[in-house]
Amino acid sequence: MKRKQWIAAGTILALAAVVLIVFFTLKDNGRQAADEAQVDHSVHQGNTRETPAETGGDETAPQDHVHGAPPVAPDSADEGEPSEEEIPTVEIPEDMQRMIGVKTTMAQVVPMTKTIRLTGRIEYNEQKLFTVNTKVEGWIEKLYVDYTGRYMKKGEPVLEIYSPDLQAAQQELINISAWKNPGGSSSTDKMIAGDLERLTEAARRRLRLWDISEEQIRRIEKTGKPMRTLTVSSPVSGYVSQRYATRGMRVMAGEPLLDIANLSEVWVVADVNETDASLVRPGQQVSITITGLPGRAFRSRIDYVYPSMSPETRTLKVRSTLDNPDDILKPAMFAAVDLKIDMGSRLAVPEEAVLDTGERQLVYVDRGEGLFEPRTVTAGLRARGMREVISGLKSGERVASSALFLIDSEAQLKGVAPASEAAPQTPAHQH
């Protein structure tokens, strides 16, 4: 029984070996036949040269012409412009564009108006600041202004000063007036009277230089008694912004006693960022709102642009003037200054369409059929959500204006860079 089983198994193995040998033999014959057919087809297509016997010509005739092959025309493409195949693009299928929210917009020339919002504050008008002082040395006996912030009217007494020098000058005027002899008729008396009149006028002039009024001088001459103190009055109407004088203190000639600020006009000083400093000019109109006065807006113009920038804040100061008849604008109030600047017509795209990496600015130009070309541009000013494009883009080209980071990530993964930065391609005949 076992012998029959072994014989059957051996027969089956032998048949299987024969089948395999036949299969591989037929396969090799078919491949050889296909190769011969391909060679024969290429021969009949004109890849072999015609013999002289077939053409009836001389064996020495030129053999470089291929029968039936048209002459090859030179490439007429412009070598200076890259072909469509050379432009680097990243493909984003339309279904993926809808999924990630890609939107495109057209670059076009539009009028641009830039609004700059500045932070400012109310300050004293330095042209309406006054300092009260005295021209004589002395001691303060009476002080009518005893606190800072008091309102003073023009001509109102501020303080009284006792001065020994002033006393001596008044007594000199009194003595000269007593020596006068108006009744004399001789030439000598007339000469003495003329000299006394000149001395009297010199004494009066000295008192005038010390701010003694004409009325006070006439009273001194009439009564023959000198004033004990000199009354110093306010030169303007305004508020006492700084007080240096105290009762009983000694003062020197020219020493400041009070600072008075007239608030009929105030300054609004605002800070301009360094990036916008080149846009501000004197004469530009501004709209000013005060934090402490909601609902009110003031119109003014830029009076002055300061010549230097603050090294701490890197800002430039600009100044405007506001009328303040009711004294409602107080120094140190915060203000918001809106400045609108006409930038003219410029080529621009939405600000979101420009990808600023810090080293360069990129846009992704829509080439159609889901292809986006990364392109380096030179971006300029920002204004009301738009970004100026100085170079690198033409009017009418469409660029991606949303999902820019996703498109850029896809380009980075695929190694797609702008044409100016892409590696040079290897010519086709070198592959």
Secondary structure as GFF3:
##gff-version 3
##sequence-region A 1 431
A	DSSP	alpha_helix	2	42	.	.	.	ID=ss1
A	DSSP	pi_helix	43	47	.	.	.	ID=ss2
A	DSSP	alpha_helix	52	55	.	.	.	ID=ss3
A	DSSP	three_ten_helix	84	86	.	.	.	ID=ss4
A	DSSP	beta_strand	90	91	.	.	.	ID=ss5
A	DSSP	alpha_helix	94	100	.	.	.	ID=ss6
A	DSSP	beta_strand	104	106	.	.	.	ID=ss7
A	DSSP	beta_strand	108	124	.	.	.	ID=ss8
A	DSSP	three_ten_helix	126	128	.	.	.	ID=ss9
A	DSSP	beta_strand	129	133	.	.	.	ID=ss10
A	DSSP	beta_strand	138	143	.	.	.	ID=ss11
A	DSSP	beta_strand	151	152	.	.	.	ID=ss12
A	DSSP	beta_strand	157	162	.	.	.	ID=ss13
A	DSSP	alpha_helix	164	179	.	.	.	ID=ss14
A	DSSP	alpha_helix	187	209	.	.	.	ID=ss15
A	DSSP	alpha_helix	214	223	.	.	.	ID=ss16
A	DSSP	beta_strand	229	233	.	.	.	ID=ss17
A	DSSP	beta_strand	238	243	.	.	.	ID=ss18
A	DSSP	beta_strand	250	251	.	.	.	ID=ss19
A	DSSP	beta_strand	256	261	.	.	.	ID=ss20
A	DSSP	beta_strand	265	273	.	.	.	ID=ss21
A	DSSP	three_ten_helix	274	279	.	.	.	ID=ss22
A	DSSP	beta_strand	285	290	.	.	.	ID=ss23
A	DSSP	beta_strand	293	309	.	.	.	ID=ss24
A	DSSP	beta_strand	315	323	.	.	.	ID=ss25
A	DSSP	beta_strand	334	350	.	.	.	ID=ss26
A	DSSP	three_ten_helix	351	353	.	.	.	ID=ss27
A	DSSP	beta_strand	355	356	.	.	.	ID=ss28
A	DSSP	beta_strand	361	368	.	.	.	ID=ss29
A	DSSP	beta_strand	371	383	.	.	.	ID=ss30
A	DSSP	beta_strand	386	391	.	.	.	ID=ss31
A	DSSP	beta_strand	398	400	.	.	.	ID=ss32
A	DSSP	alpha_helix	404	413	.	.	.	ID=ss33
A	DSSP	three_ten_helix	428	430	.	.	.	ID=ss34
###
